[in-house]
């Protein structure tokens, strides 16, 4: 039996826009559920000024589509949130869902649970990260309300096993809990010709290139990579660094003839970038956010079959347990430099099956069926 599922989420996350970039967990999983025959509608709140409209999202030719309603928060936060809740309630009542999947931050989890109670339908809270580490969650009164909402939800989905274990231990949810991992776009993240990829991006053909594409933020310990490159470059004149992604204004990104800063790449060019590297680096800080993280970047690199070195933080310790040579101490440039040297000398390609979004969606479908049947 097909389900009617309403998705609540913010529109901008992970430095991308759900609708403009057609990006991420909250775009891909609803669309894959639609391909499985379910009726999916979504309400996304934009913290930036966007046209407020209804959009039909489809990947073309699959038969599945998701109807998105985009609403703006506006200049004034409190009136904007009140307006969002009221308009969201009207849209939810018109759609008449079987269940609500409340995603992306503590606020949407809280609102989703309220809407579900109002409509007398079930609600599943989705935790795609450790929301306790989000600044908005630390606002007065939000944390206890968020924890109580998760505890009383009909179901909870988490993006990593570590986070799920944390939620079960500290939140003690009464409903079902399951791990729904992020997937990758298998039509994008696959091995490609490195020569062609470098040519496409204007990178040197004969150099050894290490680098990363993603959030170049201080809370991701990106400076560890910059310092490691400085150590490596001093003894290898043919080593280059390539980086791409959003960054903090105060970040001191290195400059020089052997540093290639490609800015923020279009989403479709990220796999081209990864395939152009000799070694891809995944940085993360050992923090409250990092310990429960599951870096999407790692799955994308593995899908491209590019040699990887990753910070030994959170889920990466389990994922790469059979590949200890691919891990480095999060805040140690020296340890990262040594891991890169080892990969350049003897490249290790991680042989793991990476889930596509369709794989994760089938697990999510099974979870939702369990909720709707009262299992």
C-alpha positions in Angstrom: 0.0 0.0 0.0 1.3 3.4 -1.0 1.9 5.9 1.8 1.3 9.7 1.8 4.4 11.2 3.4 4.9 14.9 4.3 8.6 16.0 4.6 9.5 19.0 6.7 13.0 20.5 6.2 15.1 23.6 5.9 15.9 24.5 2.3 19.7 25.3 2.8 22.0 22.8 4.4 25.6 21.6 3.9 26.2 24.9 2.0 23.8 23.8 -0.7 20.2 24.5 -1.7 17.7 21.6 -1.7 15.8 22.9 -4.8 18.3 25.0 -6.7 21.1 22.4 -6.4 18.8 19.4 -6.3 21.0 18.2 -3.5 21.3 15.9 -0.5 19.5 13.6 1.9 16.2 15.6 2.0 16.0 15.8 -1.8 17.2 12.3 -2.7 15.4 10.1 -0.1 11.9 11.7 -0.8 12.4 11.4 -4.5 13.5 7.7 -4.2 10.4 7.0 -2.0 8.3 8.6 -4.8 9.9 6.2 -7.3 8.8 3.3 -5.1 5.2 4.5 -5.5 4.6 6.6 -2.5 3.0 10.1 -2.6 5.4 12.6 -1.3 5.0 16.3 -0.5 7.5 18.5 1.2 7.6 21.9 2.9 11.0 23.6 3.0 11.8 26.7 4.9 14.4 29.1 3.3 16.5 31.2 5.6 17.5 33.2 2.5 15.3 35.1 0.1 13.9 32.8 -2.5 10.7 32.8 -4.6 7.9 31.2 -2.6 6.3 28.7 -4.9 5.3 25.1 -5.5 7.9 23.1 -7.4 7.6 19.6 -8.8 11.0 17.8 -8.5 11.7 14.7 -10.7 14.9 13.2 -12.0 13.2 12.6 -15.4 12.0 9.3 -16.8 11.5 7.5 -13.5 7.9 8.3 -12.9 8.5 9.5 -9.4 8.1 13.1 -8.4 7.9 15.2 -5.2 5.8 18.3 -4.7 7.8 21.0 -2.8 6.4 24.1 -1.2 9.1 26.6 -0.5 8.5 29.3 2.2 10.7 32.1 3.4 11.6 32.9 7.0 11.8 36.6 6.2 13.7 39.4 7.9 12.0 39.0 11.3 12.6 35.6 12.9 9.7 35.3 15.3 6.9 36.6 12.9 8.5 34.4 10.2 8.5 31.3 12.3 4.8 31.9 13.3 3.9 32.4 9.7 5.7 29.3 8.7 4.0 27.1 11.3 0.5 28.5 10.3 1.1 28.1 6.6 2.7 24.7 7.1 -0.4 23.6 9.1 -2.6 24.6 6.2 -0.5 22.8 3.6 -0.3 19.7 5.8 -4.0 19.6 6.4 -4.7 19.9 2.6 -2.2 17.1 1.9 -3.6 14.8 4.6 -0.5 12.7 5.1 -0.3 9.2 6.7 2.9 10.4 8.5 5.3 13.3 8.8 9.1 13.0 8.4 10.6 16.0 10.3 14.1 16.6 9.3 17.2 18.9 9.2 17.3 20.6 12.6 15.7 20.7 16.1 13.1 23.3 15.1 11.7 21.2 12.3 11.6 18.2 14.5 9.6 20.1 17.1 7.2 21.6 14.5 6.8 18.3 12.7 5.7 16.6 16.0 3.2 19.4 16.7 1.7 19.2 13.2 1.4 15.4 13.5 -0.4 15.7 16.8 -2.7 18.3 15.3 -3.5 16.1 12.3 -3.5 12.9 14.4 -0.9 11.2 12.3 2.4 9.6 13.1 5.7 11.5 13.1 9.3 10.3 12.6 12.1 12.6 13.6 15.2 12.4 11.3 18.6 13.3 12.8 21.1 13.7 10.0 23.7 15.1 12.4 24.2 15.7 16.1 21.7 18.6 16.5 23.0 19.1 20.1 26.1 20.8 18.5 24.0 23.1 16.4 24.0 26.7 17.6 20.2 27.1 17.2 19.6 24.1 19.5 21.4 25.8 22.3 18.9 28.7 22.4 17.0 28.9 25.7 14.4 26.2 26.0 15.1 24.4 22.7 17.3 21.6 23.9 14.9 20.1 26.5 11.9 20.5 24.1 13.9 18.9 21.3 14.9 15.9 23.5 11.3 15.5 24.8 10.0 15.6 21.2 12.5 12.9 20.1 11.7 10.8 23.1 7.9 10.9 22.4 8.2 10.5 18.6 6.6 7.5 16.9 10.0 6.9 15.2 13.5 8.2 14.9 15.8 7.8 11.9 19.6 8.5 12.4 22.3 8.8 9.7 24.9 6.8 11.6 25.0 3.9 14.0 27.0 6.0 16.5 24.4 8.7 16.6 21.6 6.1 16.9 23.3 4.6 20.0 23.8 8.0 21.5 20.1 8.8 21.0 18.9 5.5 22.4 21.1 5.9 25.5 20.5 9.6 26.3 17.1 10.4 24.8 15.4 7.0 25.4 13.0 7.2 22.5 9.7 5.4 23.0 9.2 4.7 19.3 11.1 2.7 16.7 14.7 3.8 16.0 16.7 2.9 12.8 19.8 3.9 11.0 19.2 5.3 7.5 22.6 6.1 6.0 23.2 8.7 3.5 23.8 7.3 0.0 25.6 8.7 -3.0 24.5 9.6 -6.5 25.8 6.5 -8.3 25.2 8.2 -11.6 27.8 10.8 -10.6 30.3 9.3 -8.2 32.1 6.6 -10.1 35.7 6.1 -11.4 36.6 8.4 -14.3 39.7 9.1 -16.4 42.0 11.3 -14.2 43.7 12.9 -17.2 40.3 14.0 -18.6 39.2 15.2 -15.1 42.4 17.3 -14.7 42.1 18.8 -18.1 38.4 19.7 -17.4 39.4 21.5 -14.2 42.6 23.1 -15.5 44.8 21.1 -13.1 48.4 20.1 -13.9 48.7 16.7 -15.6 52.0 15.5 -14.3 51.8 16.7 -10.7 50.9 14.6 -7.7 47.8 16.2 -6.3 46.2 15.8 -2.9 43.1 17.7 -1.8 39.5 17.9 -0.7 36.2 19.2 -1.9 33.6 20.2 0.8 33.3 22.4 3.8 36.6 24.1 4.4 35.6 25.2 7.9 37.7 25.5 11.0 35.3 23.2 12.9 36.3 20.5 10.4 40.0 21.0 11.2 40.8 22.0 7.6 43.9 23.8 8.9 45.4 20.3 9.6 45.4 19.7 5.8 47.0 23.1 5.1 49.8 22.4 7.6 50.3 18.9 6.4 50.6 20.1 2.8 53.3 22.6 3.9 55.3 19.8 5.5 54.9 17.6 2.4 55.6 20.3 -0.2 58.9 21.2 1.5 60.3 17.8 0.5 58.4 17.2 -2.8 58.5 19.9 -5.4 56.0 17.9 -7.6 53.3 17.8 -4.9 50.2 20.1 -5.4 47.1 20.9 -3.3 43.7 21.3 -4.8 40.7 22.5 -2.7 37.1 23.4 -3.4 34.2 24.5 -1.2 32.8 27.1 1.1 35.1 28.4 3.8 35.2 30.6 6.9 36.2 34.2 6.2 38.9 34.1 8.8 40.4 30.9 7.3 43.9 31.4 6.0 43.8 29.3 2.8 47.3 28.9 1.5 48.3 30.5 -1.8 51.0 29.8 -4.2 51.7 28.2 -7.6 51.2 24.7 -6.2 47.8 25.5 -4.6 44.7 25.3 -6.8 41.7 26.9 -5.1 38.7 26.1 -7.3 36.2 28.0 -5.1 32.7 26.5 -4.8 32.2 24.0 -7.6 28.9 23.2 -9.2 27.6 20.0 -7.6 28.1 17.9 -10.8 31.8 18.8 -11.0 32.6 17.5 -7.5 33.1 13.9 -8.7 35.3 15.2 -11.5 37.4 16.9 -8.8 37.7 13.8 -6.7 38.7 11.7 -9.7 41.5 14.2 -10.5 43.2 13.6 -7.2 46.0 11.2 -6.3 44.8 11.2 -2.7 41.6 12.7 -1.3 41.6 13.9 2.3 38.6 13.9 4.6 39.2 16.2 7.6 37.1 16.3 10.8 37.7 17.6 14.3 37.2 15.3 17.3 34.3 17.3 18.7 30.7 16.7 19.7 29.7 17.2 16.1 32.5 15.0 14.7 32.1 12.1 17.1 28.7 11.2 15.8 29.4 12.3 12.2 29.3 10.3 9.0 31.2 12.3 6.4 29.3 12.1 3.2 32.5 13.0 1.4 34.1 9.6 2.4 31.4 7.6 0.6 31.7 9.8 -2.5 35.5 9.3 -2.5 35.1 5.5 -2.1 32.6 5.5 -4.9 35.1 7.2 -7.2 37.8 4.6 -6.2 40.2 7.5 -5.3 42.7 6.7 -2.6 41.5 8.2 0.7 43.0 9.3 4.0 40.4 10.3 6.7 40.5 11.7 10.2 40.0 8.9 12.7 36.9 10.5 14.1 33.4 9.1 14.7 32.1 6.5 12.3 35.2 6.6 10.2 36.9 4.4 12.8 34.4 1.6 12.1 34.1 2.2 8.3 37.9 2.0 7.8 38.7 -0.6 10.5 40.2 -2.8 7.9 42.3 0.1 6.5 44.1 1.6 9.4 46.7 3.0 7.1 44.0 5.3 5.7 43.3 7.0 9.0 45.1 9.9 10.7 44.9 11.7 14.0 42.5 14.6 13.5 44.6 17.5 14.7 48.0 16.2 13.8 49.5 17.6 10.5 52.5 15.3 10.9 50.3 12.2 11.1 48.2 13.3 8.2 51.4 14.0 6.2 52.7 10.5 6.9 49.4 8.9 5.9 49.5 10.9 2.6 53.1 9.8 1.9 52.0 6.2 2.4 49.1 6.5 0.0 51.2 8.2 -2.6 53.9 5.5 -2.3 51.5 2.5 -2.2 47.9 3.6 -3.1 45.2 1.8 -1.3 41.7 1.9 -2.9 39.1 1.1 -0.3 37.0 -1.9 -1.4 33.6 -1.3 0.2 30.1 -1.3 -1.2 28.7 2.2 -1.0 24.9 2.5 -0.7 23.1 4.5 -3.3 20.2 6.7 -2.3 17.8 4.0 -3.6 19.3 1.5 -1.2 18.7 3.9 1.8 15.2 4.7 0.5 14.2 1.1 0.5 15.3 0.8 4.2 13.4 4.0 5.0 10.3 2.6 3.2 10.4 -0.5 5.4 10.8 1.7 8.5 7.8 3.8 7.6 5.7 0.8 6.9 6.6 -0.5 10.4 5.4 2.8 11.8 2.2 2.9 9.8 1.3 -0.7 10.8 2.0 0.0 14.4 4.8 -2.6 14.5 
